[in-house]
Amino acid sequence: MDIKRKLVLVAAAAALTLAGAQVGLAAPSKAEVQRAVDRGLNWLATRQSKMGHWQGAQMPYPTAMTALAGMALLCEGSTTTQGKYAPNIRRAVDYLISRSRSNGLIGDPTRDDRYTYGHGFSMLFLSQVLGEEEDAERREQLIDVLTRAVRFTGEAQAASGGWGYVSCKDQPNFDEGSTTITQVQGLRGCRNAGIPVPKEIIDKAVAYIHRCTGPDGGVQYNSHGGGGRPPISAAALACLYNAGEYDDKYVPKVLAYCKKQFANVSSANFGHWHYAHYYYAQVMYREGGKDWEEYRDKVYAKILSEQAADGSWTDSFVGPVFGTAVNLTILQLEKNVLPIYQR
């Protein structure tokens, strides 16, 4: 067999393998999804520290991991007072409240690398807790923490309208798309929970996303360039939805870009698969209809096929707590429990 024919056959085999990875997995039943969710939640609950936090492996991010794990538990339907995971959620809330600093930052700059991630995810988690909190004293405590957190986020915003990995006071003239989206979603959660959020903060962030959007709909790394990034584009799209920009002229363009990039849910050519689909799943769920159902069946099949025997999922960048929390959030969107994810 000549070398040219060998190369053709190898390419064909690779194409078939890729196609099999995309369509060869049958859509799981609701019962199969629920079993996977139950195993994942149990794994997550057993990995919580006595102090109430979770952390990643390669990158610890204790504040961010605690907020994301807490969100996955809230999606199950448990609250701080009711449900199987109420004790875990209470400990997570206690931990994050204990990390609220006088300047409003939720986190510890000495332990939380790129601390705006943890701050933004904490605003999101605690705002969802506030909506269900029945204890008057704890409600006041949460309101105080979140009010100061919103103020910190406003002061941390860069002149460009975005946010960096740290406050603009610590790193002037730097912004980055993924941390910007984290802040906006956290702010939306706070506003939904009744915490005052200045409109100008959101307006500046939306304008920032517009400036970062390229002609093809891809949202670039930051305001200085970096080219369209599929994960950041998916996050930016969710951010525009969270900001109430449903009729924004940029939405159809970014949505078309994302649908093209994520047509093959098995593809990870862009990196950060869990981060990308955490946000893209939220977008598709809000879209609803056939688009959501087709995407759901494919992404659920992939997620279930990759669950470890102990119930966890692996993420190569941050670790299993992150991968498990994100996958559990995706798998539980249809429960429609948390306001921030509802249609």
C-alpha positions in Angstrom: 0.0 0.0 0.0 1.5 3.3 -1.0 2.0 6.1 1.5 -0.6 8.4 0.0 -3.4 5.7 0.4 -2.2 5.0 3.9 -2.6 8.6 4.8 -6.1 8.7 3.3 -7.2 5.6 5.3 -5.7 7.0 8.5 -7.6 10.3 8.0 -10.8 8.4 7.3 -10.4 6.3 10.4 -9.8 9.4 12.5 -12.9 11.0 11.0 -15.0 8.0 11.9 -13.6 7.9 15.4 -14.5 11.6 15.8 -18.0 11.0 14.4 -18.5 8.1 16.7 -17.5 10.2 19.7 -20.1 12.7 18.6 -23.0 10.6 17.7 -22.2 7.1 19.1 -23.5 7.7 22.6 -27.2 7.3 23.1 -29.1 10.0 24.9 -29.4 9.0 28.6 -32.8 8.6 30.2 -33.9 10.8 33.0 -33.3 8.0 35.5 -29.7 7.6 34.3 -29.1 11.3 34.6 -30.5 11.3 38.1 -28.3 8.4 39.2 -25.3 10.2 37.9 -26.3 13.4 39.7 -26.9 11.5 42.9 -23.4 9.9 42.8 -21.8 13.2 41.9 -23.5 15.1 44.7 -22.6 12.5 47.2 -18.9 12.6 46.1 -18.9 16.4 46.3 -20.5 16.4 49.8 -17.8 14.0 51.1 -15.0 16.2 49.8 -16.0 19.3 51.8 -13.5 20.2 54.5 -14.4 20.6 58.2 -14.0 24.3 57.7 -16.7 24.3 55.1 -14.7 24.9 51.9 -13.6 22.9 48.8 -10.6 23.5 46.8 -9.1 22.5 43.4 -6.1 20.3 42.8 -3.7 22.0 40.4 -5.1 25.4 41.4 -6.7 25.5 44.8 -9.1 28.5 44.4 -10.8 27.7 47.7 -13.3 30.6 47.6 -14.3 29.9 43.9 -14.5 26.1 44.5 -16.7 26.5 47.5 -19.1 28.8 45.7 -19.3 26.5 42.7 -19.8 23.4 44.8 -22.4 25.2 46.8 -24.3 26.1 43.6 -24.3 22.5 42.5 -25.9 21.5 45.9 -28.4 24.3 45.7 -29.4 23.0 42.2 -30.5 19.8 43.8 -33.2 21.7 45.8 -31.5 21.7 49.2 -31.3 25.0 51.1 -29.5 26.1 54.3 -32.4 24.6 56.4 -34.0 21.9 54.3 -32.9 19.0 52.1 -30.2 16.3 52.2 -27.4 18.8 51.7 -28.5 21.5 54.0 -25.6 20.9 56.5 -23.1 21.2 53.6 -24.7 24.4 52.3 -24.7 25.9 55.7 -21.0 25.2 56.2 -20.2 26.6 52.8 -22.2 29.8 53.6 -20.4 30.1 56.9 -17.0 29.7 55.3 -17.7 32.4 52.6 -19.1 34.8 55.1 -16.0 34.3 57.2 -13.9 35.3 54.2 -15.8 38.6 53.7 -13.3 41.4 54.2 -13.9 45.0 55.4 -13.4 46.3 51.9 -16.1 44.0 50.6 -13.9 41.4 48.9 -15.1 37.8 49.5 -11.9 35.8 49.6 -8.3 35.9 50.7 -5.7 37.4 48.3 -3.0 35.3 50.0 -4.8 32.0 49.2 -7.1 32.8 46.3 -5.0 33.2 43.2 -6.9 35.5 40.7 -9.3 36.4 43.5 -12.0 38.1 41.4 -13.1 34.6 40.3 -13.9 33.6 43.9 -15.5 36.9 44.6 -17.8 36.8 41.6 -18.8 33.2 42.2 -19.4 33.9 45.9 -21.8 36.8 45.1 -23.7 34.4 42.8 -23.9 31.6 45.4 -24.7 33.8 48.4 -27.4 35.7 46.4 -29.1 32.5 45.6 -29.0 31.5 49.3 -30.4 34.9 50.3 -33.5 34.3 48.3 -34.4 31.2 50.4 -33.0 32.3 53.8 -35.7 32.3 56.5 -33.6 33.3 59.5 -33.9 37.1 60.0 -30.4 37.5 61.5 -28.7 35.4 58.8 -30.6 37.4 56.1 -29.3 40.7 57.5 -25.8 39.2 57.6 -26.0 38.1 54.0 -27.4 41.4 52.9 -24.5 43.2 54.6 -21.9 40.9 53.0 -23.4 41.2 49.5 -23.9 44.9 49.7 -20.3 45.4 50.5 -19.3 42.8 47.8 -21.2 44.8 45.1 -19.4 48.0 46.2 -16.1 46.2 46.0 -16.9 44.9 42.5 -17.8 48.5 41.4 -14.5 49.8 42.7 -12.5 46.9 41.2 -13.9 47.6 37.7 -11.3 48.7 35.2 -11.7 51.9 33.1 -12.4 49.7 30.1 -15.5 48.4 31.8 -14.1 44.9 32.4 -12.4 43.3 35.3 -9.0 41.7 35.7 -7.9 38.7 37.8 -7.5 41.2 40.7 -8.9 44.6 41.4 -7.9 47.4 39.1 -6.4 49.0 42.2 -3.9 46.1 42.4 -3.4 45.8 38.6 -4.3 48.9 36.7 -5.1 48.9 33.0 -5.7 45.1 32.8 -9.0 43.4 32.0 -10.0 39.9 30.9 -13.2 38.4 29.5 -13.8 35.4 31.8 -13.5 37.3 35.1 -15.7 40.1 33.7 -18.5 37.6 33.1 -18.1 36.2 36.6 -18.6 39.7 38.1 -21.7 40.4 35.9 -23.4 37.1 36.7 -22.7 37.7 40.4 -24.1 41.2 40.2 -27.2 39.9 38.4 -27.7 37.4 41.2 -27.4 40.2 43.8 -29.8 42.5 42.0 -32.4 39.7 41.7 -32.1 39.1 45.4 -32.8 42.8 46.2 -29.3 44.1 46.7 -28.8 47.5 45.1 -26.5 47.3 42.0 -25.7 50.6 40.3 -26.8 50.5 36.6 -23.7 52.2 35.4 -21.6 49.2 36.4 -23.6 46.8 34.3 -23.8 49.3 31.4 -20.0 49.7 31.3 -19.6 45.9 31.4 -22.0 45.4 28.5 -20.2 48.1 26.5 -16.9 46.3 27.2 -18.3 43.0 25.8 -19.5 44.9 22.7 -16.0 46.3 22.1 -14.5 42.8 22.5 -16.8 41.2 20.0 -15.2 40.6 16.6 -17.0 40.7 13.2 -17.4 36.9 13.3 -19.1 37.0 16.7 -16.1 35.7 18.6 -15.4 37.5 21.9 -11.7 38.2 22.4 -9.5 37.6 25.4 -9.6 41.2 26.5 -10.0 44.8 25.3 -6.4 44.8 24.0 -7.0 41.8 21.6 -6.2 38.1 21.7 -8.6 36.9 19.1 -12.0 35.3 19.5 -12.1 32.7 22.3 -15.0 30.1 22.2 -15.1 29.7 26.1 -15.1 33.5 26.6 -17.7 33.9 23.8 -20.1 31.4 25.5 -19.6 33.2 28.8 -20.1 36.6 27.3 -23.4 35.4 25.7 -24.6 34.2 29.1 -23.5 37.5 30.5 -25.5 39.5 28.0 -28.6 37.4 28.8 -28.0 38.0 32.6 -27.7 41.7 31.9 -31.1 41.6 30.3 -29.7 42.2 26.8 -32.0 39.7 25.1 -32.6 42.0 22.1 -29.1 43.2 22.0 -27.9 43.3 18.3 -24.7 41.5 19.4 -26.6 38.4 20.8 -27.5 36.8 17.4 -23.9 37.3 16.2 -22.2 35.7 19.2 -24.9 33.0 19.4 -24.2 32.0 15.8 -20.4 31.9 16.5 -21.0 29.7 19.6 -23.3 27.3 17.8 -20.6 26.8 15.2 -17.8 26.3 17.7 -19.8 24.0 20.0 -21.6 21.9 17.3 -19.4 19.0 18.3 -19.7 18.7 22.1 -16.8 16.3 22.2 -14.4 18.9 20.8 -11.9 20.4 23.2 -9.7 22.1 20.7 -10.3 25.4 22.4 -9.4 24.2 25.9 -11.4 24.8 29.1 -14.2 22.5 28.1 -16.0 22.6 31.5 -15.8 26.4 31.7 -17.1 26.8 28.2 -20.0 24.4 28.5 -20.9 25.7 32.0 -22.0 28.9 30.3 -23.0 27.5 26.9 -25.4 25.1 28.6 -27.1 28.0 30.4 -27.5 29.8 27.0 -28.9 26.7 25.3 -31.3 26.1 28.2 -32.6 29.6 27.9 -33.0 29.2 24.2 -35.1 26.1 24.8 -37.0 24.1 22.2 -35.2 21.8 19.7 -31.8 23.6 20.0 -31.7 22.8 23.8 -33.0 19.3 23.4 -30.4 18.3 20.8 -27.6 19.9 22.7 -28.8 18.5 26.0 -28.9 14.9 24.7 -25.4 15.1 23.3 -23.7 16.9 26.2 -25.5 14.7 28.8 -24.3 11.6 27.0 -20.8 12.9 27.0 -20.8 13.9 30.6 -22.3 10.6 31.8 -19.7 8.6 29.8 -16.9 10.4 31.6 -18.1 10.0 35.2 -15.5 8.2 37.4 -16.4 5.2 39.4 -16.5 7.3 42.6 -19.0 9.7 41.1 -16.6 12.6 40.2 -15.5 14.1 37.0 -12.0 15.3 36.1 -11.0 18.7 34.9 -7.4 18.9 33.6 -7.0 22.6 34.5 -8.4 23.0 38.0 -9.3 19.5 39.3 -12.2 17.2 40.1 -14.1 19.6 42.4 -14.4 22.1 39.6 -15.3 19.4 36.9 -17.8 17.8 39.2 -19.5 21.0 40.3 -19.8 22.3 36.7 -21.1 19.0 35.3 -23.7 18.7 38.1 -24.9 22.2 37.4 -25.3 21.4 33.7 -27.1 18.2 34.5 -29.5 19.9 36.9 -30.5 22.9 34.8 -33.9 21.4 34.0 -34.8 21.2 37.6 -35.3 24.9 37.3 -34.5 25.5 41.0 -32.3 28.6 41.0 -33.5 32.0 39.7 -30.2 32.8 38.0 -30.6 29.8 35.7 -34.3 30.0 35.0 -35.8 30.9 31.6 
